[in-house]
Amino acid sequence: MKNEIDKKAYKILDKYAFEDDTSLWRHDDINYAITKGYWLTEPKEDSIPHSDFIKLLARVHVEMNKQKCTNLFLRSLTLSRPDYRVGLGVMAIMKTFPTHTFYNKEHNLEEEEYDKVKYVTTPCSICNDYMYQPSSLNSSLLYLMYLGGGKSLDLTNLYVGMLIDKRLEEETPTDEDIERFSAILDLVLSSEQKDTPTILRKRLTKSRLLHKEQTDQVQSFLGLLGYCGILHSDKHLGAFYEYRQLGCPPHKTHNSDWSYPVDFWLGEYGIDKVAFKYWFGEYKGLEKYWK
């Protein structure tokens, strides 16, 4: 089976990804996970300066293929594979992500001065991430494989998401995949004007159109449609149209756990046909959603 998940390797990743005490690791397990691509050892933690890591993201990003990402996204719907959605999430964020060097506005701190003053917890004001990258590669890998890339993303998540996409072979969507996505879109379009993302998530979960995916996975799926510019409000458009700070975007309320911009979506906004056509305009069975 193409792109089959190695259950043993995934269990090892799940067991050790958040375990910092390496004395508790079984190194035979770790080595097995490495051979299967479920444990990352490079690049070393905090080894790459901010601007160099941004350049690395740009280099890997240009190797990605939009149709492969949308094909895998569609296949994810009947296969219940959130990891198939990661590439599309990365591409959506990278569409407007700026090439930049580290800069902290509060301290007027630029990259070349960072090591001199040692503000070790001072984030970049442009992307809200830290001077040295990457951070927590394997917890990022587990996070993305489980959620599918529609929740909060940082620089390491973007990089690991690109690795996940590169590892996956392309698959061709089936008629059932297209029909399932159509049913999801019809559910979105049937929302009441004041329906919030939370109401939509509950309706989508109840529909079983995403099988038995957990609440946070369904929420991540809707967040991904937000990243793609398909679900947003008239004032908060998201990464398809404009870059807003990656790690600290606006929130509708101070305690909202929804990603941006779907956090601001209401049923009255429906779906964005321009963005939908950009991503899914090549699929004849989905034409009615952008025409």
Backbone as CSV, one residue per row, in Angstrom:
resi,resn,N_x,N_y,N_z,CA_x,CA_y,CA_z,C_x,C_y,C_z
1,MET,0.841,-1.198,0.000,0.000,0.000,0.000,0.876,1.247,0.000
2,LYS,0.581,2.169,-0.911,1.369,3.392,-1.026,1.212,4.259,0.229
3,ASN,2.331,4.812,0.713,2.325,5.749,1.843,1.747,5.152,3.126
4,GLU,1.838,3.839,3.257,1.291,3.200,4.453,2.055,3.656,5.698
5,ILE,1.327,3.945,6.760,1.955,4.350,8.014,2.583,3.129,8.683
6,ASP,3.833,3.269,9.082,4.495,2.219,9.847,4.048,2.370,11.306
7,LYS,3.148,1.517,11.736,2.530,1.678,13.058,3.546,1.558,14.190
8,LYS,4.523,0.677,14.018,5.545,0.528,15.059,6.360,1.810,15.186
9,ALA,6.787,2.360,14.058,7.588,3.585,14.084,6.782,4.757,14.636
10,TYR,5.504,4.821,14.272,4.656,5.912,14.769,4.484,5.816,16.285
11,LYS,4.321,4.606,16.805,4.191,4.430,18.256,5.467,4.866,18.972
12,ILE,6.609,4.607,18.361,7.885,5.042,18.946,7.954,6.562,18.973
13,LEU,7.585,7.189,17.874,7.546,8.650,17.832,6.616,9.194,18.904
14,ASP,5.444,8.607,19.023,4.459,9.048,20.012,4.991,8.880,21.436
15,LYS,5.746,7.830,21.659,6.254,7.534,23.000,7.365,8.483,23.431
16,TYR,8.245,8.850,22.484,9.462,9.568,22.868,9.536,11.026,22.413
17,ALA,8.618,11.476,21.599,8.738,12.825,21.023,8.797,13.916,22.080
18,PHE,8.112,13.713,23.197,8.101,14.722,24.257,8.908,14.285,25.477
19,GLU,9.694,13.234,25.318,10.520,12.740,26.422,11.935,13.301,26.294
20,ASP,12.257,14.284,27.131,13.564,14.940,27.057,14.680,14.130,27.715
21,ASP,14.323,13.236,28.615,15.330,12.431,29.309,15.747,11.268,28.408
22,THR,16.870,11.440,27.728,17.300,10.433,26.749,17.687,9.102,27.398
23,SER,17.909,9.115,28.717,18.241,7.859,29.395,17.044,6.903,29.412
24,LEU,15.862,7.437,29.155,14.649,6.619,29.128,14.340,6.081,27.733
25,TRP,15.128,6.517,26.764,14.906,6.056,25.394,15.469,4.642,25.204
26,ARG,14.777,3.841,24.440,15.341,2.583,23.944,15.922,2.885,22.571
27,HIS,17.225,2.842,22.482,17.874,3.323,21.267,17.642,2.403,20.071
28,ASP,17.332,1.139,20.324,16.930,0.276,19.211,15.630,0.788,18.597
29,ASP,14.732,1.250,19.458,13.469,1.817,18.978,13.716,3.082,18.165
30,ILE,14.555,3.959,18.711,14.835,5.222,18.024,15.468,4.952,16.659
31,ASN,16.410,4.026,16.617,17.071,3.708,15.345,16.078,3.146,14.331
32,TYR,15.137,2.337,14.815,14.111,1.810,13.915,13.275,2.954,13.346
33,ALA,12.858,3.873,14.212,12.046,5.004,13.756,12.817,5.868,12.762
34,ILE,14.117,6.030,12.988,14.948,6.812,12.061,14.942,6.171,10.676
35,THR,15.103,4.847,10.627,15.171,4.164,9.326,13.855,4.277,8.556
36,LYS,12.760,4.467,9.276,11.445,4.560,8.638,11.007,6.007,8.397
37,GLY,11.868,6.962,8.798,11.534,8.368,8.589,10.622,8.955,9.638
38,TYR,10.527,8.291,10.787,9.643,8.760,11.854,10.422,9.345,13.032
39,TRP,11.684,9.623,12.816,12.493,10.284,13.851,13.549,11.111,13.136
40,LEU,13.577,12.400,13.449,14.458,13.331,12.753,15.663,13.664,13.616
41,THR,16.833,13.642,13.004,18.070,13.952,13.732,18.799,15.171,13.175
42,GLU,18.397,15.632,12.018,19.031,16.780,11.370,17.962,17.735,10.854
43,PRO,18.268,19.036,10.863,19.440,19.686,11.447,19.374,19.693,12.972
44,LYS,20.515,19.888,13.600,20.581,19.891,15.052,19.750,21.036,15.623
45,GLU,19.223,20.802,16.819,18.410,21.820,17.489,19.203,23.118,17.658
46,ASP,18.550,24.227,17.364,19.114,25.565,17.581,20.474,25.748,16.914
47,SER,20.658,25.159,15.747,21.970,25.203,15.093,22.035,26.175,13.920
48,ILE,20.889,26.686,13.476,20.859,27.505,12.265,20.338,28.901,12.585
49,PRO,21.101,29.947,12.264,20.623,31.315,12.485,19.332,31.587,11.715
50,HIS,18.563,32.505,12.226,17.224,32.799,11.717,17.193,33.005,10.203
51,SER,18.018,33.902,9.703,17.965,34.230,8.270,18.339,33.028,7.410
52,ASP,19.290,32.219,7.876,19.676,31.023,7.121,18.545,29.998,7.104
53,PHE,17.812,29.909,8.206,16.696,28.968,8.253,15.560,29.423,7.335
54,ILE,15.338,30.726,7.273,14.330,31.265,6.357,14.714,30.937,4.911
55,LYS,16.004,31.059,4.595,16.469,30.711,3.245,16.287,29.218,2.969
56,LEU,16.523,28.387,3.994,16.315,26.945,3.850,14.847,26.646,3.540
57,LEU,13.941,27.296,4.261,12.514,27.122,3.991,12.182,27.482,2.546
58,ALA,12.740,28.594,2.086,12.462,29.049,0.717,12.961,28.038,-0.310
59,ARG,14.143,27.454,-0.069,14.708,26.484,-1.015,13.863,25.215,-1.083
60,VAL,13.438,24.743,0.069,12.644,23.512,0.086,11.245,23.775,-0.470
61,HIS,10.724,24.960,-0.191,9.374,25.306,-0.645,9.256,25.271,-2.163
62,VAL,10.271,25.762,-2.863,10.172,25.814,-4.332,10.142,24.415,-4.948
63,GLU,10.531,23.406,-4.196,10.492,22.033,-4.696,9.115,21.397,-4.528
64,MET,8.228,22.062,-3.783,6.897,21.509,-3.545,6.018,21.696,-4.780
65,ASN,5.027,20.844,-4.904,4.130,20.865,-6.058,2.696,21.045,-5.577
66,LYS,2.040,22.089,-6.063,0.689,22.410,-5.589,-0.290,21.278,-5.853
67,GLN,-0.245,20.698,-7.058,-1.218,19.651,-7.375,-0.994,18.405,-6.532
68,LYS,0.256,18.076,-6.249,0.507,16.950,-5.351,-0.137,17.209,-3.996
69,CYS,0.004,18.439,-3.497,-0.548,18.785,-2.181,-2.066,18.720,-2.176
70,THR,-2.708,19.235,-3.232,-4.169,19.188,-3.271,-4.672,17.765,-3.511
71,ASN,-3.947,16.996,-4.318,-4.322,15.588,-4.512,-4.288,14.823,-3.188
72,LEU,-3.211,15.006,-2.434,-3.096,14.313,-1.151,-4.153,14.794,-0.169
73,PHE,-4.422,16.098,-0.172,-5.480,16.631,0.689,-6.804,15.926,0.399
74,LEU,-7.156,15.814,-0.859,-8.423,15.175,-1.223,-8.426,13.691,-0.849
75,ARG,-7.301,13.021,-1.054,-7.218,11.598,-0.676,-7.363,11.416,0.829
76,SER,-6.953,12.412,1.593,-7.019,12.308,3.055,-8.443,12.131,3.561
77,LEU,-9.420,12.560,2.772,-10.793,12.622,3.265,-11.410,11.241,3.431
78,THR,-11.190,10.352,2.479,-11.724,8.996,2.614,-10.757,8.073,3.351
79,LEU,-9.478,8.402,3.319,-8.480,7.573,4.005,-8.303,7.964,5.466
80,SER,-8.845,9.120,5.850,-8.657,9.658,7.204,-7.170,9.743,7.543
81,ARG,-6.442,10.500,6.712,-5.000,10.680,6.875,-4.679,12.170,7.040
82,PRO,-4.727,12.692,8.253,-4.392,14.103,8.451,-3.018,14.485,7.922
83,ASP,-2.058,13.535,7.947,-0.719,13.861,7.456,-0.723,14.187,5.967
84,TYR,-1.713,13.705,5.222,-1.831,14.034,3.804,-2.194,15.508,3.584
85,ARG,-2.610,16.196,4.638,-3.038,17.595,4.512,-1.917,18.584,4.828
86,VAL,-0.827,18.068,5.363,0.230,18.946,5.860,0.835,19.795,4.752
87,GLY,1.128,19.190,3.614,1.763,19.925,2.520,0.939,21.112,2.069
88,LEU,-0.373,20.938,1.973,-1.238,22.036,1.554,-1.203,23.167,2.572
89,GLY,-1.187,22.819,3.856,-1.096,23.850,4.884,0.179,24.658,4.780
90,VAL,1.291,23.971,4.538,2.575,24.654,4.379,2.552,25.569,3.161
91,MET,2.067,25.062,2.036,2.024,25.878,0.821,1.149,27.116,1.005
92,ALA,0.047,26.950,1.736,-0.853,28.077,1.969,-0.165,29.170,2.781
93,ILE,0.540,28.788,3.837,1.254,29.767,4.659,2.387,30.408,3.869
94,MET,3.127,29.607,3.117,4.289,30.120,2.393,3.908,31.036,1.235
95,LYS,2.656,31.035,0.833,2.229,31.857,-0.299,2.551,33.331,-0.079
96,THR,2.413,33.811,1.151,2.698,35.222,1.437,3.749,35.395,2.534
97,PHE,4.409,34.297,2.929,5.389,34.398,4.012,6.610,35.187,3.539
98,PRO,7.028,36.201,4.293,8.107,37.072,3.814,9.505,36.517,4.082
99,THR,10.375,36.669,3.113,11.796,36.447,3.352,12.287,37.579,4.243
100,HIS,12.969,37.238,5.330,13.372,38.287,6.268,14.545,37.811,7.121
101,THR,15.162,38.760,7.793,16.160,38.458,8.809,15.549,38.732,10.173
102,PHE,16.177,38.207,11.199,15.664,38.389,12.555,15.661,39.866,12.933
103,TYR,14.548,40.310,13.507,14.472,41.673,14.047,13.458,41.693,15.183
104,ASN,13.869,42.245,16.331,12.959,42.443,17.452,12.726,43.931,17.657
105,LYS,11.480,44.337,17.453,11.129,45.754,17.484,11.267,46.345,18.878
106,GLU,10.867,45.601,19.898,10.890,46.119,21.270,12.289,46.556,21.682
107,HIS,13.286,45.775,21.324,14.671,46.076,21.701,15.479,46.649,20.543
108,ASN,14.824,46.897,19.418,15.513,47.360,18.204,16.737,46.479,17.931
109,LEU,16.490,45.185,17.973,17.565,44.195,17.936,17.583,43.473,16.595
110,GLU,18.707,43.593,15.874,18.867,42.911,14.598,19.721,41.659,14.775
111,GLU,19.720,40.834,13.751,20.336,39.515,13.851,21.816,39.577,14.214
112,GLU,22.544,40.501,13.599,23.989,40.550,13.829,24.352,40.999,15.246
113,GLU,23.383,41.584,15.956,23.634,42.038,17.321,23.153,41.042,18.367
114,TYR,22.450,40.024,17.942,21.748,39.142,18.876,22.694,38.488,19.885
115,ASP,23.765,37.888,19.409,24.655,37.156,20.304,25.405,38.066,21.266
116,LYS,25.501,39.334,20.917,26.218,40.266,21.791,25.408,40.603,23.038
117,VAL,24.092,40.736,22.871,23.260,41.139,24.012,22.578,39.960,24.689
118,LYS,22.478,38.838,23.951,21.980,37.586,24.522,20.570,37.711,25.108
119,TYR,19.671,38.289,24.343,18.250,38.227,24.703,17.739,36.846,24.277
120,VAL,18.014,35.858,25.093,17.803,34.482,24.644,16.334,34.129,24.424
121,THR,15.424,34.876,24.989,14.004,34.563,24.800,13.298,35.621,23.962
122,THR,14.062,36.458,23.299,13.472,37.527,22.502,13.107,37.018,21.113
123,PRO,11.820,37.041,20.752,11.412,36.524,19.443,11.527,37.560,18.337
124,CYS,11.492,37.083,17.135,11.461,37.947,15.959,10.093,38.615,15.861
125,SER,10.072,39.911,15.652,8.806,40.640,15.557,8.078,40.374,14.246
126,ILE,8.755,39.786,13.282,8.130,39.514,11.984,7.397,38.175,11.991
127,CYS,8.014,37.150,12.589,7.391,35.818,12.565,7.128,35.240,13.949
128,ASN,7.527,35.973,15.003,7.308,35.559,16.385,8.032,34.257,16.740
129,ASP,9.114,33.964,16.033,9.905,32.785,16.357,11.311,33.222,16.761
130,TYR,12.112,32.268,17.192,13.370,32.611,17.841,14.561,32.647,16.893
131,MET,15.647,33.167,17.424,16.827,33.442,16.615,17.414,32.169,16.007
132,TYR,17.506,31.116,16.801,18.126,29.886,16.307,17.077,28.794,16.101
133,GLN,17.231,28.099,15.018,16.278,27.080,14.584,17.036,25.800,14.213
134,PRO,16.374,24.657,14.141,14.967,24.415,14.459,14.780,24.124,15.932
135,SER,13.549,23.882,16.337,13.247,23.598,17.735,12.254,22.442,17.813
136,SER,12.605,21.427,18.570,11.687,20.306,18.830,11.195,19.642,17.547
137,LEU,12.124,19.137,16.769,11.786,18.527,15.483,10.775,17.391,15.610
138,ASN,10.987,16.505,16.557,10.158,15.299,16.601,8.801,15.527,17.238
139,SER,8.704,16.461,18.166,7.371,16.816,18.652,6.588,17.521,17.551
140,SER,7.276,18.285,16.710,6.622,18.902,15.553,6.141,17.837,14.570
141,LEU,6.966,16.816,14.352,6.587,15.729,13.450,5.326,15.023,13.947
142,LEU,5.293,14.712,15.233,4.121,14.050,15.807,2.887,14.944,15.720
143,TYR,3.071,16.207,16.062,1.990,17.202,16.036,1.361,17.290,14.649
144,LEU,2.189,17.375,13.627,1.687,17.542,12.267,1.062,16.257,11.725
145,MET,1.643,15.120,12.034,1.069,13.866,11.547,-0.303,13.617,12.150
146,TYR,-0.493,14.069,13.377,-1.783,13.866,14.045,-2.818,14.906,13.629
147,LEU,-2.415,16.182,13.556,-3.380,17.253,13.319,-3.524,17.646,11.854
148,GLY,-2.478,17.462,11.074,-2.607,17.753,9.656,-2.300,19.169,9.224
149,GLY,-1.741,19.991,10.087,-1.215,21.274,9.618,-2.190,22.417,9.536
150,GLY,-3.322,22.346,10.244,-4.255,23.461,10.224,-4.365,24.193,11.536
151,LYS,-3.512,23.828,12.490,-3.436,24.561,13.753,-2.221,25.483,13.677
152,SER,-1.814,26.015,14.827,-0.736,27.003,14.831,0.552,26.403,14.279
153,LEU,1.208,27.153,13.393,2.453,26.714,12.775,3.565,27.694,13.092
154,ASP,4.757,27.166,13.387,5.934,28.007,13.556,6.958,27.605,12.498
155,LEU,8.159,28.165,12.572,9.161,27.889,11.541,9.528,26.413,11.472
156,THR,9.695,25.789,12.638,10.026,24.366,12.641,8.894,23.543,12.049
157,ASN,7.658,23.870,12.396,6.513,23.164,11.814,6.502,23.272,10.295
158,LEU,6.807,24.464,9.779,6.843,24.638,8.325,7.888,23.719,7.699
159,TYR,9.066,23.679,8.299,10.140,22.849,7.759,9.781,21.364,7.836
160,VAL,9.311,20.927,8.990,8.948,19.513,9.147,7.786,19.161,8.223
161,GLY,6.860,20.094,8.050,5.762,19.863,7.114,6.254,19.634,5.701
162,MET,7.287,20.363,5.313,7.880,20.158,3.990,8.517,18.774,3.884
163,LEU,9.132,18.312,4.972,9.731,16.977,4.965,8.661,15.898,4.847
164,ILE,7.547,16.082,5.555,6.446,15.121,5.464,5.926,15.055,4.032
165,ASP,5.732,16.222,3.428,5.239,16.267,2.050,6.218,15.587,1.094
166,LYS,7.503,15.816,1.302,8.516,15.224,0.422,8.527,13.706,0.539
167,ARG,8.297,13.193,1.736,8.326,11.747,1.972,7.143,11.037,1.315
168,LEU,6.006,11.712,1.242,4.796,11.090,0.711,4.826,11.017,-0.812
169,GLU,4.426,9.898,-1.344,4.249,9.768,-2.789,2.903,10.368,-3.187
170,GLU,2.843,10.906,-4.399,1.588,11.486,-4.869,0.545,10.395,-5.099
171,GLU,-0.704,10.737,-4.804,-1.821,9.842,-5.081,-2.883,10.598,-5.869
172,THR,-3.684,9.877,-6.625,-4.737,10.487,-7.430,-6.068,10.389,-6.700
173,PRO,-6.771,11.506,-6.522,-8.065,11.463,-5.829,-9.075,10.593,-6.575
174,THR,-9.916,9.921,-5.835,-10.979,9.101,-6.402,-12.268,9.918,-6.496
175,ASP,-13.246,9.372,-7.194,-14.558,10.025,-7.249,-15.139,10.171,-5.845
176,GLU,-14.896,9.184,-5.003,-15.403,9.245,-3.627,-14.771,10.403,-2.856
177,ASP,-13.481,10.641,-3.087,-12.816,11.777,-2.438,-13.483,13.089,-2.837
178,ILE,-13.718,13.259,-4.138,-14.339,14.485,-4.638,-15.748,14.636,-4.068
179,GLU,-16.492,13.551,-4.047,-17.854,13.591,-3.517,-17.861,13.933,-2.029
180,ARG,-16.895,13.417,-1.307,-16.842,13.705,0.132,-16.500,15.173,0.374
181,PHE,-15.550,15.704,-0.388,-15.220,17.122,-0.228,-16.417,17.985,-0.614
182,SER,-17.141,17.593,-1.655,-18.347,18.315,-2.052,-19.368,18.323,-0.918
183,ALA,-19.525,17.186,-0.263,-20.472,17.105,0.850,-20.046,18.011,2.001
184,ILE,-18.736,18.083,2.255,-18.231,18.976,3.303,-18.498,20.429,2.938
185,LEU,-18.241,20.789,1.687,-18.474,22.161,1.240,-19.957,22.507,1.284
186,ASP,-20.811,21.562,0.915,-22.254,21.795,1.000,-22.678,22.025,2.447
187,LEU,-22.065,21.289,3.357,-22.359,21.486,4.776,-21.946,22.888,5.215
188,VAL,-20.767,23.326,4.771,-20.308,24.687,5.090,-21.294,25.716,4.556
189,LEU,-21.707,25.547,3.309,-22.579,26.522,2.656,-23.998,26.505,3.205
190,SER,-24.367,25.462,3.924,-25.694,25.393,4.539,-25.724,26.022,5.930
191,SER,-24.609,26.601,6.358,-24.530,27.216,7.681,-25.476,28.404,7.789
192,GLU,-25.993,28.622,8.989,-26.750,29.841,9.274,-25.791,31.023,9.268
193,GLN,-26.321,32.218,9.018,-25.468,33.400,8.848,-24.539,33.638,10.029
194,LYS,-25.006,33.409,11.234,-24.204,33.709,12.422,-23.509,32.480,13.002
195,ASP,-23.529,31.391,12.272,-22.812,30.202,12.743,-21.320,30.493,12.856
196,THR,-20.728,30.083,13.947,-19.303,30.270,14.203,-18.521,29.027,13.779
197,PRO,-17.195,29.115,13.758,-16.407,27.912,13.461,-16.687,26.761,14.428
198,THR,-16.968,27.076,15.681,-17.260,26.020,16.654,-18.537,25.275,16.289
199,ILE,-19.555,26.014,15.871,-20.799,25.371,15.434,-20.539,24.515,14.200
200,LEU,-19.767,25.049,13.266,-19.440,24.295,12.057,-18.658,23.033,12.398
201,ARG,-17.721,23.146,13.308,-16.933,21.969,13.719,-17.839,20.886,14.302
202,LYS,-18.782,21.281,15.136,-19.701,20.305,15.735,-20.558,19.633,14.667
203,ARG,-21.018,20.411,13.699,-21.833,19.847,12.623,-21.008,18.895,11.756
204,LEU,-19.773,19.282,11.472,-18.908,18.435,10.650,-18.548,17.152,11.386
205,THR,-18.273,17.255,12.671,-17.972,16.065,13.469,-19.161,15.112,13.482
206,LYS,-20.341,15.657,13.701,-21.561,14.844,13.757,-21.855,14.170,12.421
207,SER,-21.491,14.829,11.329,-21.778,14.297,9.991,-20.968,13.053,9.652
208,ARG,-19.854,12.851,10.347,-18.930,11.751,10.086,-18.298,11.824,8.692
209,LEU,-18.335,12.988,8.075,-17.697,13.139,6.767,-16.178,13.039,6.871
210,LEU,-15.655,13.270,8.066,-14.233,13.037,8.328,-14.055,11.786,9.185
211,HIS,-14.953,10.832,8.965,-14.920,9.560,9.693,-15.008,9.828,11.194
212,LYS,-14.122,9.238,11.952,-14.154,9.397,13.406,-12.995,10.257,13.895
213,GLU,-12.569,11.211,13.075,-11.481,12.094,13.500,-11.895,12.863,14.754
214,GLN,-10.914,13.105,15.606,-11.169,13.754,16.885,-11.492,15.237,16.698
215,THR,-12.038,15.834,17.752,-12.443,17.239,17.698,-11.309,18.139,17.241
216,ASP,-10.105,17.933,17.796,-8.991,18.805,17.430,-8.538,18.565,15.992
217,GLN,-8.723,17.365,15.477,-8.384,17.096,14.080,-9.383,17.762,13.130
218,VAL,-10.662,17.720,13.482,-11.680,18.398,12.673,-11.447,19.904,12.702
219,GLN,-11.096,20.423,13.873,-10.807,21.853,13.987,-9.597,22.231,13.142
220,SER,-8.595,21.382,13.130,-7.414,21.632,12.309,-7.768,21.609,10.827
221,PHE,-8.658,20.709,10.431,-9.111,20.647,9.039,-9.744,21.976,8.619
222,LEU,-10.612,22.518,9.458,-11.248,23.801,9.142,-10.225,24.933,9.173
223,GLY,-9.265,24.838,10.094,-8.198,25.832,10.127,-7.390,25.838,8.849
224,LEU,-7.184,24.659,8.280,-6.456,24.550,7.014,-7.213,25.244,5.885
225,LEU,-8.528,25.092,5.849,-9.320,25.807,4.844,-9.201,27.316,5.046
226,GLY,-8.996,27.726,6.291,-8.727,29.140,6.547,-7.377,29.563,5.999
227,TYR,-6.340,28.771,6.253,-5.016,29.075,5.705,-5.068,29.202,4.184
228,CYS,-5.875,28.365,3.562,-5.988,28.376,2.095,-6.782,29.568,1.574
229,GLY,-7.361,30.357,2.466,-8.143,31.516,2.043,-9.567,31.175,1.676
230,ILE,-10.005,29.961,1.984,-11.351,29.516,1.620,-12.367,29.908,2.687
231,LEU,-11.966,29.871,3.951,-12.831,30.281,5.056,-12.194,31.459,5.778
232,HIS,-12.826,32.610,5.684,-12.329,33.806,6.373,-13.453,34.822,6.455
233,SER,-13.208,35.933,7.113,-14.191,37.019,7.168,-13.817,38.083,6.147
234,ASP,-14.627,39.126,6.066,-14.334,40.178,5.087,-13.171,41.062,5.508
235,LYS,-12.831,41.081,6.794,-11.736,41.918,7.279,-10.474,41.121,7.599
236,HIS,-10.630,39.868,7.888,-9.484,39.014,8.235,-9.365,37.937,7.163
237,LEU,-8.446,38.159,6.221,-8.393,37.362,5.001,-7.438,36.173,5.080
238,GLY,-6.393,36.295,5.880,-5.469,35.188,6.033,-4.350,35.152,5.015
239,ALA,-3.528,34.097,5.111,-2.262,34.018,4.380,-2.422,33.962,2.874
240,PHE,-3.580,33.581,2.372,-3.768,33.558,0.922,-3.623,34.959,0.338
241,TYR,-4.073,35.958,1.091,-4.076,37.334,0.607,-3.010,38.214,1.253
242,GLU,-2.694,37.955,2.516,-1.781,38.848,3.226,-1.108,38.101,4.369
243,TYR,0.110,38.507,4.667,0.828,37.888,5.776,0.482,38.599,7.075
244,ARG,0.102,37.830,8.075,-0.048,38.326,9.438,0.884,37.488,10.305
245,GLN,1.436,38.085,11.328,2.489,37.439,12.113,2.185,35.965,12.386
246,LEU,3.122,35.113,12.024,2.901,33.672,12.015,2.521,33.115,13.385
247,GLY,3.296,33.437,14.402,3.081,32.817,15.701,2.125,33.547,16.604
248,CYS,1.725,34.755,16.226,0.857,35.543,17.102,-0.113,36.385,16.273
249,PRO,-0.977,35.747,15.490,-1.935,36.492,14.673,-3.088,36.996,15.532
250,PRO,-3.971,37.805,14.970,-5.139,38.270,15.730,-6.038,37.099,16.140
251,HIS,-6.745,37.283,17.258,-7.748,36.321,17.703,-9.055,37.045,17.966
252,LYS,-10.146,36.342,17.739,-11.464,36.941,17.931,-11.714,37.242,19.400
253,THR,-11.280,36.344,20.277,-11.341,36.548,21.722,-10.013,36.130,22.321
254,HIS,-9.732,36.589,23.524,-8.411,36.348,24.112,-8.159,34.871,24.392
255,ASN,-9.214,34.090,24.564,-9.023,32.668,24.885,-9.391,31.737,23.736
256,SER,-9.517,32.274,22.533,-9.856,31.431,21.383,-8.694,30.507,21.033
257,ASP,-9.012,29.257,20.728,-7.971,28.310,20.303,-8.091,27.984,18.815
258,TRP,-8.827,28.824,18.080,-8.932,28.662,16.637,-7.773,29.359,15.941
259,SER,-7.340,28.787,14.832,-6.268,29.410,14.060,-6.826,30.572,13.246
260,TYR,-5.924,31.380,12.750,-6.276,32.565,11.962,-6.224,32.209,10.481
261,PRO,-7.180,32.623,9.652,-8.279,33.557,9.912,-9.633,32.908,10.178
262,VAL,-9.707,31.543,10.195,-11.021,30.912,10.348,-11.685,31.312,11.660
263,ASP,-10.890,31.739,12.631,-11.414,32.217,13.907,-12.492,33.289,13.706
264,PHE,-12.354,34.093,12.650,-13.270,35.212,12.409,-14.392,34.862,11.421
265,TRP,-14.378,33.644,10.907,-15.386,33.241,9.923,-16.757,33.121,10.567
266,LEU,-17.782,33.487,9.822,-19.176,33.224,10.178,-19.869,32.618,8.961
267,GLY,-20.985,31.968,9.189,-21.699,31.325,8.101,-22.035,32.248,6.952
268,GLU,-22.262,33.522,7.260,-22.633,34.485,6.212,-21.531,34.667,5.167
269,TYR,-20.281,34.339,5.516,-19.174,34.534,4.576,-19.028,33.373,3.593
270,GLY,-19.623,32.242,3.885,-19.542,31.108,2.964,-18.111,30.711,2.657
271,ILE,-17.836,30.451,1.372,-16.478,30.118,0.952,-15.997,31.145,-0.069
272,ASP,-14.700,31.352,-0.106,-14.080,32.302,-1.028,-13.835,31.589,-2.360
273,LYS,-14.550,32.010,-3.392,-14.462,31.328,-4.686,-13.120,31.548,-5.375
274,VAL,-12.529,32.724,-5.184,-11.237,33.007,-5.818,-10.158,32.075,-5.263
275,ALA,-10.100,31.990,-3.946,-9.111,31.115,-3.317,-9.401,29.652,-3.638
276,PHE,-10.670,29.300,-3.637,-11.024,27.912,-3.930,-10.565,27.515,-5.333
277,LYS,-10.786,28.399,-6.291,-10.360,28.102,-7.659,-8.840,27.987,-7.749
278,TYR,-8.119,28.816,-7.017,-6.657,28.766,-7.044,-6.165,27.373,-6.647
279,TRP,-6.759,26.809,-5.613,-6.298,25.513,-5.123,-6.945,24.337,-5.853
280,PHE,-8.237,24.441,-6.145,-8.983,23.270,-6.619,-9.637,23.478,-7.980
281,GLY,-9.172,24.470,-8.723,-9.768,24.768,-10.019,-9.551,23.709,-11.081
282,GLU,-8.617,22.781,-10.851,-8.323,21.740,-11.841,-9.216,20.510,-11.694
283,TYR,-10.077,20.504,-10.686,-10.910,19.326,-10.431,-12.328,19.592,-10.932
284,LYS,-12.684,18.924,-12.016,-13.960,19.193,-12.682,-15.153,18.979,-11.749
285,GLY,-15.059,17.992,-10.893,-16.158,17.702,-9.980,-16.390,18.762,-8.926
286,LEU,-15.486,19.745,-8.845,-15.608,20.804,-7.840,-15.879,22.171,-8.464
287,GLU,-16.159,22.199,-9.758,-16.320,23.469,-10.477,-17.402,24.362,-9.885
288,LYS,-18.488,23.775,-9.431,-19.625,24.592,-8.983,-19.296,25.442,-7.761
289,TYR,-18.199,25.134,-7.081,-17.853,25.885,-5.876,-17.040,27.140,-6.175
290,TRP,-16.612,27.290,-7.419,-15.904,28.529,-7.759,-16.510,29.258,-8.949
291,LYS,-17.368,28.604,-9.723,-17.951,29.262,-10.897,-19.071,30.220,-10.487
